[in-house]
Amino acid sequence: MMDRRTLLKTGLAVPLLSVSATPEASWPGRIRRIGQLNFTEHDPVELNVEAWAGYWASLKVDVVLVSVTGIIAYYQTKVPFHRRSRYLGDRDLFGECCAAAKKRGIRVIARTSPDLNWEDAVKAHPEWFMRDEEGRAMAHHEDPRLFPTCTFSTYMTDYMPAILREVNSLYDVDGFFTNGWPPYGAFPACFCDQCRRLPKSGTPEYWDKLNERVFSLWKLYDSIAKEKKAESFFFANIGRAIHASVNLKQVGATAQWFQADNQGRANDAPMWGAALQGRVCGAVQKGKMSTLVTGAWSTCDPRWRNVHKSVPEAQMWLSQTVASGMVPYLHLIGAETGLGEDHRMLEPARQFFNWTAQHDPHFTNKRSIANIAVVMGQRTQLFYAPPQGTSPSQYMDGLYYALLEGRFLFDFVHEDDLAAETLRKYAAVLLPNIALLGDEQCRQLRAYADAGGSLLGTFETGLYDDRNQRRSEFGLADVFGIRKAGEVIGTNGNAFYARIERRHPILEGFTNTNLLPGAEYRLPVAPVNGPVLTVVPGYVAYPPELSYPTQPHTTEPAVVLTENGNSRRAWFPGDIDRTSWRTGHTDLSQLLQNTIAWLTRGDAPARVEGEGLVETFAWETEAGFAVHLLNYTNPNLHRGWLRRFYPIGAQKVTIKIPGEVKRVQLLRAGVDVPFRASGGAVEFTVPGVVDYEVAALS
Ligand SMILES: [Zn+2]
């Protein structure tokens, strides 16, 4: 019997019978490409149905989403308050599109939108709609003729089922989808009679009720989908990555199709939003299908729905989608003049989709071979109140960037999924200020560390339970060997420093200095024996005459490092992940990278060496193994959009693989490369990467 580390080295750490190793057998698991032209009310007189279906067929999509909707009907509905498009006349646009797609062997998902309805419905069914504190129906912020419906109302159990059943009775559809539901972004604040009986919106108690309602409706709609045929199903709109409003673990347990509505980056977001979303989907879907909607439209703020974003930007979003294990999905809005007035994205998308179609077995993943897990902390994202002026997402941003800079292979795991079965494949679990951790989650992390796993924690990790109740001591105090010794200290002028007390592998490369930057905020912990870094408290930054330490030396640790058998543990009392992101300070990112390398003993299932900022994924695939390289070396990395790509040079890849490798193909370059196999590892060089490369090992 090999121990866990030997298994990691051979890349066999996951039992082959685990859920994640079993590809989804049902038809959504076989979908490789998806297309959608989102209808506007005007499209019944604009859309060229044949050109529409022909375009999607030329992209080799398996499925199209076609609008039934709940706001504007595109067929001759008889459901009261399902208002037909004023341009529909006596046509059946939905039926025509459905037939045109089916004729080409493309499946159809009926797209509905339960989130809004018109004033006549408000008058007839006041109970369907969200209410403000004065009890008034809330007009939609963009078009005041529309009113948001309430998730807890009978709109969801009467009106929506009537539409689903009507569509099922009239057409051969393969499934149903709800756009605009479950509630997206912030929790709804509704004061209707139903909602007044619920816990206060924004609390964990409200979240319980929201999850209960969403998944009971999900089950209801799924059962209605199946009334027509057993293989039909329902799925809802999710997205927003780690900020999703419903419990993602439950989504993973429920969804055959994870529809991530995260269509592109806006303004000053970093490049990797799609890849990050893919990691979220991977964590909860466990090998079941997930797809990321790529909006061809301008996803910036303000938006332009009918003009496309830059082609390199959209293409990089699609590349991240497939690299991170999701199915690519192209989304166009509006069919003015036949297929929309902006055709600039049509051909590049066709080329990209056709390229993936040539290599489907290499994009059909069995499992990630990463050996590092990052806990995504959904409750922390939803309920944690970080120090003033900070955002819960910045802790992840900083760690994510450090992981990319260090070229680590990592997965996300959900905080409700920390059992040994999930964590045993990982050499280290990272907790980027996962402030909210329940007793059970702490117990699972403790068990993981006791079994030899390594841990990184920062700042207020585990200081709150899963109900957002503050603990008197860190939930993982014993695991990290720490004791809370005060309250959060912020910065006024110079932030605190970390004084180097002794050499250690986490300080690799830091020479010629006694000090490193600390962080903007810290929660002091009690002194430990033989500290590696100690805190030099912050002081005045201006005037420079006063910019010197009044207390140059303390015993307060700036990092606590412990070892217990195979398990290594690193605790940073400062929010170094977030401060690294906010300041861009290279020392902080380097310190995180060094620490992760120490935790994992420098061991990695695959390594990619070369110049440039690259995001890497490595998968066991249907065909063998694949290493995906996304080239983010671009002046528009941190602020969109990409104007062009900046190619990088040779990347040396080493991957540990059981068994024999017969061929290494570069799927973008369209060439084979020589390789060398020895001692369970395969080595080869990718001569260069323009935007994206996939090294496929058969
Ligand atoms: Zn309500």
Residues whose N, C-alpha, C, O or C-beta is under 5 A from the ligand:
A	BS01	ZN	F129 M130 C150 F152 C190 F191 C192 C195
